[in-house]
């Protein structure tokens, strides 16, 4: 197999898009992370530092991978049979601790190939379940109603997003920052406007005149909209607000023309897995986030 490493300037990104997007869009559920992030590139999303395509004997594109700056290499678009060739193409330099994210099969194959080449040890930081909406069942008897976020919500939303990240860090203390290495926090004054410019739909659930939960809807890519994060402050949990705001975000995504709505959960998180199944989401695959620890460091 022929692995091609594309330049990450505008011309290189455009060339990679022409070659890789048809393959990624052929499975928009599995590739939702890459496709959504690619859609946000031109409107304030993260830049890219790695763009790969894998070509078969006739030059046809059979695989694609991308790494957004500071994040894991997204490998759902790679066939497992290309793992060794891609590992070779990336050379012997450690992968900066960011590692891999994607569907379980290509992640496992690529991690094994890197271990064989470099001695890096794969460490699974989190296993995630991909869910796809299969007939929305809005929760009943939840007090309150949804509304779109407004600019004045910015300080509250920044606080909630930080709290969400802190919860994730507490559950997975060895996991790198999921917002990217050294990422600056959002500006409360411009967060809602900047999210809107990126196509994100921030839905707030209010009860008794007070905000009690939030869900962030990502813009559709290849017909698939993704929801996340979803957050309810501790003092408001146990009232169905997360289910309600997620259902509201899904309803808005479908009304805006999305064909499918997906989200991810940590498979170890019992409550989210139960509530999303209850409102009509079905299991659509297992994904892994894996760090590659250099041989000299060893796995912790």
N, C-alpha and C positions, 0 to 999 in steps of 0.2 A: 504493500500500500504506500501511496505517496502522500506524505504529510506536508502541508504548506503553511508556513508561518507568515501571516500578513502584517504589513505595516499598520500602525495604529493612528496615523494621521487621517485626515478627512478622506483622501483618495483611497487609502487602504481599507478604511471602514466601509466605504461605498462598495469597493470590490468584494470584500468579504460578505457584505449583505446580499449582493446579487447571487453569490454562490451558495451561501449558507441558509438564507431565509426559506427557500422552498423546502429544504429538508426539515428545518425546525418547525415550520408551519404545518407540515404533514402530520405532526403529532403535537398539537398545541396544548394539550393538557399536560403531558409530561414535560414539555419545554416552556411552561408558563413563566418561570422565573426569568429565563433569558429573554423571551419575547417581550415581556412587560418592560424589563429594564432597557432593552434596545429601543422600545418605543418612547422612553423617557429621555433618551440621550440628548435629543435636540432641544429639550425644554427644561434643562437643569438637572438631569440625572448624572450619575457617576460616569467618568471617562473609562476607557478600556485600556488594558496594558497587554493583553494576549488575545490574539485572534487566530484560530486554526481551522483549516479544512482538511479533510481526508478524502483522497481521490482513488477510485478503483482503476483497474488496468486500462480502461477506455477513457479515463479522465473525468468520469462522472463523479459527482460529490456524494460520498457515502457516509460522511460524518462531519460534525462541526462542534467546536468548543469555543467558549469565550470567558475571559476573566475581566470583570470590572475592577477598576483600581481599588486596591485594599480588600478585595473580597476573594472568595474561593473560586477556583476554576470550575465552571459549569460544564458538566460532562454528559448530561442526559442525551445530547445529540450525537454521542460517539458510540459506534458499535463495539461490543466487547472484543471483537476480533482485531480491532485497531489499537488496543490498549498498549501493546509493546511498542508499536511504531510511534505512537504519540509520546510515550515516556522517553523514547530515544530522542525524538525531535526537541524535547524540552531540555535535554542535556542533564548534567550532573548537579547543577546548582540547586540547593534546597529550595522548596517552594514557599519560603518565607513564613511558614507556620500557618498559612491560610488554608492550604489543602484543597479539598474537593467538595462539591455538592452536586447531587443529581440522583437519578433513579438508582436503585440498589445495585442492579447488575453492572452497569458501566462503572459505577464508583468502585465496586469491589474488584473488577477486572483491572482498572487503572491503578488502584492502590497496590495490587499485587505486582503489577509491572514495574511500578516505581521502586518497590521494595527489592525486586530482583536486580534492578539497575543500580540503585543508589544506596540501598540498605536502610532507607527511611522506614520508620515504623508507623503504620496506619493506626490512628486512635479515633474511634467513633465518638464524636462529641454529642450528637443527638440523632435519633431516628425520627423521621417525620412521616406522617400519613398525609397523602394527598386525597382530598375529598372533592367530589363533583356533585353539584346540585341535581337531584333526580326527582323533581316535583316538590315545590316549596310547601311546607306545612307550618304556617306562622303560629307561634305560641299563643295560647289564649290566656286571658286574665293577667296580663302584665300591665301594670299601671304606667301611664304616660304615653308619649308619642314621639316619633322621630322628627328631626328637622336637619336641614343642611347646616354645616358649620358656618359661622360668620367671623369676620376679622377679629372681633372682640374676644372670640374663644381662644385666640392664639396662646396667651400665657397658660391657660388651663390645659390646652392640648399638649404644649411642650412639657408641662409637669407630668401629664399622664403618659406620654411617650417615654419619658425618662423612667418613670415608675415601671412601665412594661419592660423596658430593657433591664432594669434592676432585678425584676422577677426572673427573667430569663437567665441572667448572670448567676443568680442565687441557685437556680436549679442545675446549671451547668457551669461551675466555676472555672473549669479549664478551657472553656470555649472562647475563641477570639471574639472580640466585639462584633456582633452581627451587623452593625451599621458601618463597618469598614474601619481599617486602621486609621486612628487619628482623626476620625470624622468630626467636624465641628457640629455642635448642636444647632438645631434650627432656631431662627430668629422669631421670637413670639410675635413681633409686630407684622411680619410678612408671611408667617407659616401658611395661613389659609390661602392667601393669594398665590403663593409659590406652588402649593399643592394643586390648586385649581389650574394653574398654567401648565402643570405636568399631566393634567387630565384626571387627577385623583379626586374622588368624591368622598368627602369626610362627612359621615353621618353621626349626629349626636342624638342620644336618647335622653329625653327630659321627663322627669316625674315630679309633680308638685312644684313646677316652676324651676327646678334645678337640674342641671346636667348630671347624669348618673352613669353613662357608658358611651363609648365611641367605637365606631368601626370605620376603617379606611378602605374604600373601594379603589382598586387600581384600574387604570384605563384598559379597555379591552384590547387584546392583541390576538390576531387571527380568530376573532370571534369569542375569545375566552377572557372574562373578567375575573380578577383575583381579589379576594378580600383579606385584609390583614395589614396591621395588627387589629385585634379586637381587645378592648380593655375596659374593665369595670374597677373602679377604686375599691379597696377592701371594705370600706364602710357601706357600700351599696351592693355587695355580692349576696347571692342567694335569693334574689327576687325575680330572676328571669330576664334581667336587662341585657345580658350578653346575647342570649338567644334572640331577643326582640330586635336589637340593633343590627345583628347580623342578618336576620330575615329582612329588615328594612333595606339594608345595603344591597342585598341580593335582588329584592324587588326593583330597586332603582336601576341596577345594572341591566336587568332583563328589559325593563321599560325603555332603556336607552339603546337597546338593540343587540345586546350580547347574546350569543347563542348558548354559552355555558358559563357557569359561575363556579369557581373553585376556591379552596382555601387549604392551608396546611395546619396540622396540629402535631405537637410533640406526642409520640405514641405513649409516653409514660404519663401524660396528663389526663387523668381519668375524666374530670368534669367536662373539658372542652370536647373530648371524643364522644361523650354521651349526648351533650346538648346539640351538637351539629348533626348527629345521626337522627335525633328526634325531630329536627326541623326539615329533614328531607335530603341531607347530603349522604352520598354513598361513597364507599372506599374506592379509590382509583389508583392506588399504587403506593409502594414504600420508597421513601427517599432517605439518603443518609448525608450527614455532614461529617467529613472525615479530615482530621489534621494529619499531616505527614511530618513526623518528628525526625529530625536528622539523626543518623546513626550514633553520633558522638553524644547526643543529648539524652537519648533513651526516652521511653514513654513514661509519663507520670500517671 
